Amino acid sequence: MRASARPRRDAGALAARPVESDGDRLLGIAHRAAATSAREPPALQRAHRPRDGLRRPGPVFLRHAVPPPDVRPCPAAARAAHRRGARRGPVLQGPCSRLRGRAGARRRGGGAGPGRRPRRLRGGPGSAIVPSVTAIAHLAEFTLKTTLGDCPPEALAVVRRAALDTLGVMLAGAAEPPARAVRALARAEGGAPLCTVAGTDLRTSPTWAALANGTAAHAHDFDDTSFAWMGHPSAPLLAALLAAGEAELADGAALVTGYVVGFEVGAALGEALNPSHYARGWHATATLGTLACAAAAARVMRLDAPETRHALGLAASLASGLRENFGTMTKPLHVGLAARNGLLAAALAREGVTASARALDGARGFAAAFGDAADDRLAAALERLGRRWRLLDPGIAVKAYPSCAQTHAAIDALLELRAAYRPAPDEIAEVLVGVDRLTPGILIYPEPTTGLERKFSMPFCAAAALADGRVDLASFEAEPAPAVRTLMPRVRMVVDDAIGDDPARRAWARVTVRLRDGRTLGPLLRGPAGHPERPLSDAALRAKFLACAGRVLAPGAAAGLAEAIEHLEAIPDVRALTARLTGPLD
């Protein structure tokens, strides 16, 4: 038997198992699988036939939809393992304990074989069962052991707000060119119709749905951000989770747990690797997001420990995304690829594809290639998983404007000065915007020529705030007004040393407006609205959602979706939520 192959099941035992034993859940799987298989070409049907030659219903994601047995560490076995030096891996309780705890770990390469002790992440934690772990093993343990009950109630409220915001901007972004391009390719190539593509009636495979919805969610650059990630967490996570949840017939509680797990994994890696990772030119949403999505998908897909470790190792090799592509359609595509690749990594791992146990912290691993984090810094960040919830501190920033987050503090300040003093554009001599050291490398378009470039242009965003009194979706869809064009050359962005390098002040700005008559307005120093210290009110967030979703859905349908999200963790089937995302787009 190959080292990565699954142990074969007894054909008689499989045939004797009643398909209806789990009631409506398994009956739904069988019905959907039968309908799908009837439409599949022979080549795809062959691809769905497992290695043991037995025909099981449905595509890859449905073959494993039966909930696995409850697998728990066995206290007596733990003590025995400790006496043996834990050389044979954790011993688990449950019907598949021997397969999953010992043989499975050795055959898949996920654990330490006889006579080989796993290497310790320098400074990393241990446990009574496995006294030394790699970074991937630590992340896998957190991914599998975290439950909804472990999460603070405040964190669940944050997830609901993130879902409301993200699904709104996903629907709005579905009409944008990059999202349309992905859907066109998905329709042309086809896929098992298991998952919803937001804003349309298209159903496709989980990986195509994750790619399409992730791209749509970031198409306007209106989705939330995280200072821990130095990127956008919710767009890739929810795109991956919706696809995995539909394919696995998961409930809302599984979706919320997967989000928390994925967010915390991405934030821990960001804490260890940033800001050097970001400063090197990597788009952290795409790189860290791929690993975060793999963890989230592994949780929803109920992968076991070796499979989860391999999924994270695979994701480390699939992660990519360059900041040089900011201001182009490739930037939203990064988000779709992070969602798709994270989900793909989990699916491949479940099919037996292996990866290195040191893919994160090895000499040629992710941390060494993507950043300059020392082993102790990575270990310290992972040690805080489950002890400090980064979902609450530093939290999530919800965007008030559909542009790069580094423009928002300046927009806020200039709108306030405009409301107070009403300066005419021809009265303004100069607009001085002080920012932190990273921002000039992000806002790279002083003379933008497209709507996407204007999202990364401080001159445009500042001029639009002063001339138009607003910065909204329409600001980036039409050509700039003459007054905006007049003001743009008068906007000057400089590094303000007083802002410093504190991560909590990374998006702050100091704004001063000098008038031709010698007066000076400001300076105003502040962080952006929507920042955890200045959160959008529930009413403001709902208004943003309805404005975005209303571009695709009827008002009643948008309101119904918002009400469903208010009880996200109580939804019995994710499909009850995704059914509300369908719309009239092509």
PyMOL commands that set and color helices and strands:
alter all, ss='L'
color gray80, all
select helices_A, chain A and resi 11-16+19-22+24-39+42-47+60-63+75-83+97-108+135-145+148-150+153-173+177-189+206-217+234-248+252-273+276-279+284-300+305-318+323-325+330-350+366-370+375-383+405-421+425-427+439-441+451-454+458-468+473-476+482-490+503-505+538-549+555-565+568-570+574-581
alter helices_A, ss='H'
color red, helices_A
select strands_A, chain A and resi 195-196+203-204+428-435+491-495+509-515+520-526
alter strands_A, ss='S'
color yellow, strands_A
deselect
rebuild
show_as cartoon
